[in-house]
Amino acid sequence: MKELVILRHAKSNREYMVDDIDRPLSPAGIERIIKISKKMRIFFENTDIIMTSPANRALHTTQLMMRELNYNYDQLIVDRKLYTFYVNDLIDLVLGLDDRWSKVILVGHNPAFTELVNHFSRKKIMHLRTAGLAKITFESNNWKSLFQGQLVLGQKSNINRY
């Protein structure tokens, strides 16, 4: 069995005149990801690896979540492939994950993350908002043969369904 946890980065602060990849989290985003990490602790349990986009807002979201849950930074992979807004890039990444890992957390960006949830789950959503969380459980024992899995939403108020 494989589990994929999809965590969209927390709310960023667009007031800074920096490149997209350098945009920081807003104070509200920092507060929210700390709250989500504590409240939804069960979503993150027994994780083998955490992969994040190198974008400042995604990496900071990941670090805050890991700190709140006392995760070891040996479990962290910063992967440039997650700094994408195209779902096909993410589908390829997921299908190519190492089969030694049973549970993987991905931290990154929309619209690709909403589309990734819709690609791999039977249920469909309209929008994975900032700090939105989804877990998809698959019957498969290898990543390359994944088909639509069972979706469990983090906080229903965070995710708009079709």
Residue pairs with C-beta under 8 A, 6 or more apart in sequence:
1 102
1 137
1 138
1 139
1 140
1 141
2 102
2 103
2 104
2 137
2 138
2 140
2 141
2 142
2 143
2 146
2 149
3 102
3 103
3 104
3 135
3 136
3 137
3 138
4 94
4 103
4 104
4 106
4 120
4 135
4 136
4 138
4 149
5 43
5 44
5 47
5 103
5 104
5 105
5 106
5 133
5 134
5 135
6 105
6 106
6 113
6 116
6 117
6 128
6 133
6 134
6 135
6 136
7 61
7 62
7 65
7 105
7 106
7 107
7 131
7 132
7 133
8 107
8 108
8 109
8 110
8 113
8 128
8 129
8 130
8 131
8 132
8 133
9 25
9 29
9 53
9 55
9 57
9 58
9 60
9 61
9 107
9 108
9 109
9 130
9 131
10 25
10 26
10 29
10 30
10 32
10 33
10 57
10 60
10 61
10 64
10 130
10 131
11 25
11 26
11 28
11 29
11 32
11 130
11 131
12 23
12 24
12 25
12 26
12 29
12 57
12 130
13 23
13 24
13 25
13 26
13 27
13 29
14 23
16 22
16 23
16 24
18 24
20 55
21 54
21 55
21 56
21 83
22 55
22 56
23 55
23 56
23 57
24 56
24 57
24 60
25 33
25 56
25 57
25 60
25 61
29 57
29 61
29 130
29 131
30 60
30 64
32 130
32 131
33 61
33 64
33 65
33 131
34 64
34 68
36 65
36 131
36 133
36 154
36 155
37 44
37 64
37 65
37 68
37 69
38 68
39 155
40 133
40 154
40 155
41 69
43 133
43 135
43 152
43 154
44 65
44 69
44 71
44 105
46 102
46 103
47 71
47 75
47 103
47 104
47 105
48 75
48 100
48 101
48 102
48 103
48 104
49 75
49 76
49 77
49 98
49 101
49 104
49 105
50 62
50 66
50 71
50 75
50 76
50 77
50 104
50 105
50 107
51 76
51 77
51 78
51 79
51 82
51 93
51 104
51 105
51 106
51 107
52 58
52 59
52 61
52 62
52 76
52 77
52 78
52 79
52 82
52 106
52 107
52 108
53 59
53 78
53 79
53 80
53 82
53 83
53 84
53 107
53 108
53 109
54 78
54 79
54 80
54 82
54 83
55 83
55 108
55 109
58 82
58 83
58 107
58 108
58 109
59 78
59 107
61 107
61 131
62 76
62 107
65 71
65 107
66 73
66 75
66 76
79 93
81 89
81 90
81 93
82 90
82 93
82 106
82 107
82 108
82 109
83 108
83 109
84 90
84 108
84 109
84 112
85 109
85 110
85 111
85 112
86 112
87 111
87 112
87 115
87 116
87 119
89 112
90 106
90 108
90 112
90 113
90 115
90 116
91 116
91 119
91 120
93 106
94 104
94 106
94 116
94 120
94 143
94 146
95 143
95 144
95 146
96 143
96 144
97 104
97 143
98 143
99 141
99 142
99 143
101 143
106 113
106 116
110 127
110 128
113 128
113 132
114 125
114 126
114 127
114 128
117 125
117 128
117 134
117 136
117 151
118 124
118 125
120 136
120 138
120 146
120 148
120 149
121 134
121 136
121 148
121 149
121 150
121 151
122 148
122 149
122 150
122 151
123 151
123 161
124 161
124 162
125 134
125 153
125 159
125 160
125 161
125 162
126 160
126 161
126 162
127 159
127 160
128 134
128 158
128 159
129 158
129 159
129 160
131 158
132 154
132 155
132 158
132 159
133 153
133 154
133 155
133 158
134 151
134 152
134 153
134 154
134 159
135 151
135 152
135 154
136 149
136 150
136 151
136 152
137 149
137 150
137 152
138 146
138 147
138 149
138 150
139 147
139 149
140 146
140 147
153 159
